[in-house]
Structure formats: structure tokens, C-alpha cells
Amino acid sequence: MKTKLYIIICVLIALGASSCNKFLTEEPESNATTGNAYKTASDIEAALTGVYNSLYTEYFVWDFFLLSDVRSDNAYAGGDAQEVYQYDNLSISPLNVRVFNDWQQLYNGIAKANLVLEKINDVKDVTLDQGDRRAQIVGEAKFLRALFYFELVKNFGGVPLVMQFGKINPDEANVPKATEAEIYAAIVADLNDALAVPDSYSTISLSKSRVTKGAVYALLAKVYAQKPDRDYNKVLEYIKNVEDRGYKLHNSYDELFDGSHYVNDEAILEIQYKASTPQANYGPQLLLPPSISGDDWRKYCTPSKDLVKAFDTEGDEIRKNSTILFEDVEWSDEFWKPCATSGSVAFTYKWRHAEGWASGDYVYILRFSDILLLKAEALNALGRSAEALAPLNLVRGRVNLSEIKPGDFSDIQLADKILNERRLELAFEGQRWSDLIRTNKLEPVIGALKEYVITCDGGSKQMNYNMNSDKRLLPIPQNELNRNNKLVQNKGY
């Protein structure tokens, strides 16, 4: 990518984000009324819209899958940003500006949610008490706060836990880390309260972009699977509640990403970007080849040879062609094509409309195939491998892969098979890194990964990721450590 343009984007994002210091002492930006007046239902609805708008920040545009797929075995950095190369090389610095921006954006979303939860009790508008709207707003805000904390705890481990807005004294601005267990407990409590949200809204589209009970149950299932003291029985309990709400796989895997079928039976919660508006998605421009993007600079998040091999080994042409696009380009690529002459390079293809930095391509936060594969994982982990085959084969059947039968694999082998199925189904959807952590496969998988940097003269050098358990987490941003003397850096940084 043209470095100057990339820097401009980063500066604009940095100027628009509020720091961790601000989330403790100042009101965050939102769509609320001017000043501190929250007196009407409209004021609170506008403030809630501000919380939802945190889904339109860079973290959810593309950083969430850079952190998952580029850090793992799914993709190379591509592009020309040193911060993203650090993700690929697993040599992430506490000074990495992307890590700091992600921290800011997630905490700004938490601040907005805290603001809604504090101010709503001051609003006496009877409109809020019609049809349980007051309780629903609280539920939506708590779900979003839980989602933001879930992203933080997966990436950073223990982080400051701030559950109220309020003005506080400067001496109280420094908040130490809560433990991972404390963060997860707060997430679960918020999600249980969030069950006050409805099953659906006035339109199908709105029901996919706002928090519903199906989304709450789906996130609860993922949380109970991911937390250190995971409880697969609770995972199955919550998945049953998701299934009871009528979600099902969309007929065509490819149509999930073609831009014309985003409002489908499989989508549980999605970010509905709007082309050519301030809520457009600029991410596809950073990923797509010249024939689609209309420009000729090197793109980011280049699919890895190891991922392509995984698709080919499984004979999975449908998901491969829906996920990866090969195109001849003139620039060099140290993994695919080292010479600056015409040759084929792989591109991420789940977002397909660049639209000059203003795409309308959606991002899935929760979709049903993820939940089905999580069900298979939970059943197998509980020794119910025969039952695990039904949801697993349902996902495989959509892409014409052969049915797995009882006795084909041991429970351990089936666990690996389910993990691989998740890789192929959910590539570039921000799942791979946390999947590897949850299944205790991160160190062995990355440790065994064989990727080679190649040069135009025919030379090659194997990548050494120096993988160890310390690299599971991101570093706490140095700016936050400098500001908050009660924070301590994560191990290994």
C-alpha cells in the first residue's frame, strides 16, 4: 500500500479515538445530545447508537482478523506496514500503534456503554417504559460492553475493569488489571442481564444488526468455551437456546459473502456497513486485487500457503474459492512471488467490493455455522463424539464434503478434525488465534509451521516464529503503562 495514504488513515483514526485516560475521566464521543443533558428517550436512543457506532471503528473493520489470521497460520502480513509485519513475525512491540489504537477503540466503546447505563436511570420519559424499552436499552448496552471486554480479554488477558462512567478524581484514574477470571465474570453477568433484549425487531435486517436474544445466547456459548475454566455443558445449554430461535445454514456458502445475501438465516449479528457513507467499510480496499480495487499497490493479509494447502488437502474447493482469489500482479511477494514481474498472488476474498474506500460489505460478528461447529467441539470434548458428527456434517455437507461416520476417528482425532473444519469455515473472520488457544494447539501448531521467505535469485529461508506461551497475548500498550503506574506489562514483553 502507498505508505503516505496509510499514515493519513492512521492519523485520522488516532485523532478520532479517545484514550484509556479519557474513558475514566471524560464523556466519550457518541450520537447523544450536546452537553451533558440526557432528558428524553431520544437522547438515550442517540447515546445507544453511539455505542453501536463503536462497531464501525478500525478494530472491527479489519484489525480483529489481522490479529487472528495474520498472527496465526492463515495469512502473511502483506502490504508495507511494519506494525502488521510484527503480527506476522510474532514480534509485537508495546509501541505498536495498531495495538494502542485497538485498546483505545474498545475502551471507548465500553465508555459509551457505561454512559448509557448511567444516564438512563435519570431519564423519566414515559416512552422508555412502554414495551420494556428501558430494559431493552440496558440489555443492548450491556451486551456491547460484554463484547468489547471479550475482545480485550482474548487479546490482552487481564485488563482494567471499569463498569461505571462517572467523574472521578485524578488520583483514582489509575486502575490496575483485573484478572481474566474477573473479566469473564463481568462479561457473563452483563450477558445474563442482556437477555432483556427482544428475539427480533421490526424488520429482518434490523434483527441482524441489533442485539437479540439469539446473539446473547451465541456470545454466552463462545464465552463459556473460551474462558480458562471452560464449561462445555453450559456451552451446549446456550447453543440449544440459539437453535431454538430458528437460525439455520444459508444454502450457499459463497452467497454469504457476495454482497447480495447478507440478511440471511445464518447471520446472528453483523455490522451492516453502508456504501459511500460515513459508515462505509474501507477494509476491502486494503485487501482486494487490482482488478477489483482499481489500484496497483501491494495488499494486506495475504492468504498463506499453509491455508491453501489445508483447503486442498480437504478437497474443499467451494470454501477455498469463496475465501481466496488468485490474481496476476506486477509487485513482488516474499512468500508467493519474489520477483517484481507478472505472476500469481493470493488475496483475501471474503469482502469483494472495494468501492473506492467506501464499501458496503458487511462483517459477521456471530453466525450460525460458528455455533454449530462449537457444538460439535463441545459434544466431542464431553465424550459424546457420535452426537458431535451431526452438526459437523451439516457444515461439511453445505460445501459438498464427505460425511464423517462413527468410528472414522478417535475422539482426539475428531477434535483435530473439528478444529480444521473451523479453520476452513471461518478463515478471515477473526477466529483462528482464539480457536488455537482454546484447544491448546497454539504452540504446537505455530511451532510446527513451515513457511519460507523466497528471493528472486531462487534462495529461501524458513521463518522462525520463536513461538512460546508468552506470545498468546498482546503487549499492554506502552502509552498506557506510562500513564497508569498501576498497570504491569504482560509476561514476555
Beta strands, then each sheet from edge to edge (+ up, - down):
strand 1: 75-78
strand 2: 267-271
strand 3: 300-303
strand 4: 324-329
strand 5: 343-348
strand 6: 363-367
strand 7: 452-454
strand 8: 460-462
sheet 1: 1+ 3-
sheet 2: 2+ 6-
sheet 3: 4+ 5-
sheet 4: 7+ 8-
end
